[in-house]
Amino acid sequence: MDKSGNNNQDSISILFNDYYNRSDFSRQTSSHWRKYGSLQKIKKSNDGWKLEGLGFGDYQQNNILNSIKNIPTRIYISKLLKDCDKNIINKTKVVANQSCRTLSYDLARQALIVNKLSKSISKLDTKTFCIIGDGHGALGCLIKKVFPKSKIIFINLGRTLIFDLYYSKKVFPEIEHFLIRSNENIFSKHFNYIEAEKCNNVEINADVFINVCSMQEMNSEDIRSYFKLIRKQNSETYFYCCNRISKELPDNSLINFSEYGWLDKDIIIFDELCPWHQEFPINRPPFTRKFDGPIQHRLIKLI
Ligand SMILES: C[S@@+](CC[C@H](N)C(=O)[O-])C[C@H]1O[C@@H](n2cnc3c(N)ncnc32)[C@H](O)[C@@H]1O
């Protein structure tokens, strides 16, 4: 048994066996993620795992062809990041290189989130961050690069959590990555991974919760349960939420930002349309495209 209590079987294999060797989806998988989840492909070959995801980020392999194709995107990104802290930009480039991906618009968004949070919350460097619905581990890895003493907890659907784990291990091969499935498992002070399906079996303690473009695609019941988790923390807790004001899922349910579970007593630190998240770059004229609806970002302190 290793320190995470995982019986020495590697965590990617555990998740693969539990989520890719079955034909149905978990209760926590919304109609949106039933559609996209079925397009996620994972294979094990002699050179290791091969992962192909869709619907959660613009991962593109770093190669010459992509580098030429992405010239317009790179120009857009350099303008977008012009006021971002240089250290955060440099660390974003390191995450891109170490996960063998291009410095994409999605990574630039993560840089701007870290930049904004570091200006809005004091002493971020030693905090525990719980990221609900990351996807390629990019935000968690960037936070860990910028704040090496921070502790990261990823919560994601088991099918996508494999991607968070696989890519975070690529960026941080030397440090602990623990799959936490019950209160018997010990948390690492570095990276921890919790399946949305097992979230209620684990006591989760964090200072800063983050959810970006993810609650907008969940069932209301699951959004409520994450709010419950965030509200039951003992210490000073922050929640950064960046999601579509309204989104219709394939089963016709409407998920509205204003109905997530906010309370009048929440202390709002900022609440506005997210300045960097209303349009995204494309590599052909007119070079930008609007998202399907406005995206709000809000940081609250909970009391
Ligand atoms: C559109 S992606 C956003 C990825 C990333 N946060 C970003 O901004 O690029 C939505 C993410 O939410 C995750 N997700 C969907 N339902 C979830 C649930 N019930 N609990 C946790 N994560 C969930 C998906 O697996 C995916 O990683």
The ligand as a Tripos MOL2 file, in Angstrom:
@<TRIPOS>MOLECULE
LIG
   27    29     1     0     0
SMALL
NO_CHARGES

@<TRIPOS>ATOM
      1 C1        -15.4620   23.1940  -20.2320 C.3       1 LIG1
      2 S1        -14.4850   22.3010  -19.1210 S.3       1 LIG1
      3 C2        -13.6070   23.6330  -18.3350 C.3       1 LIG1
      4 C3        -12.1890   23.2880  -18.0980 C.3       1 LIG1
      5 C4        -11.3640   24.3970  -17.4480 C.3       1 LIG1
      6 N1        -11.8780   24.7590  -16.1440 N.3       1 LIG1
      7 C5        -11.2730   25.6130  -18.3340 C.2       1 LIG1
      8 O1        -11.6890   26.6810  -17.9160 O.co2     1 LIG1
      9 O2        -10.7570   25.4850  -19.4490 O.co2     1 LIG1
     10 C6        -15.5710   21.7660  -17.8170 C.3       1 LIG1
     11 C7        -14.9110   20.8790  -16.7690 C.3       1 LIG1
     12 O3        -15.8750   20.5890  -15.7370 O.3       1 LIG1
     13 C8        -15.7680   19.2160  -15.3990 C.3       1 LIG1
     14 N2        -17.0150   18.7450  -14.7740 N.ar      1 LIG1
     15 C9        -18.2000   18.4880  -15.3670 C.ar      1 LIG1
     16 N3        -19.0990   18.0400  -14.4620 N.ar      1 LIG1
     17 C10       -18.4580   18.0130  -13.2500 C.ar      1 LIG1
     18 C11       -18.8380   17.6550  -11.9230 C.ar      1 LIG1
     19 N4        -20.0620   17.2080  -11.6280 N.pl3     1 LIG1
     20 N5        -17.9280   17.7900  -10.9470 N.ar      1 LIG1
     21 C12       -16.6640   18.2370  -11.2160 C.ar      1 LIG1
     22 N6        -16.2460   18.5900  -12.4490 N.ar      1 LIG1
     23 C13       -17.1270   18.4840  -13.4610 C.ar      1 LIG1
     24 C14       -15.4550   18.5500  -16.7450 C.3       1 LIG1
     25 O4        -14.9890   17.2290  -16.5950 O.3       1 LIG1
     26 C15       -14.4230   19.5380  -17.2950 C.3       1 LIG1
     27 O5        -13.1500   19.2610  -16.7820 O.3       1 LIG1
@<TRIPOS>BOND
     1     1     2 1
     2     2     3 1
     3     2    10 1
     4     3     4 1
     5     4     5 1
     6     5     6 1
     7     5     7 1
     8     7     8 2
     9     7     9 1
    10    10    11 1
    11    11    12 1
    12    11    26 1
    13    12    13 1
    14    13    14 1
    15    13    24 1
    16    14    15 ar
    17    14    23 ar
    18    15    16 ar
    19    16    17 ar
    20    17    18 ar
    21    17    23 ar
    22    18    19 1
    23    18    20 ar
    24    20    21 ar
    25    21    22 ar
    26    22    23 ar
    27    24    25 1
    28    24    26 1
    29    26    27 1
@<TRIPOS>SUBSTRUCTURE
     1 LIG1         1 GROUP 0 **** ****
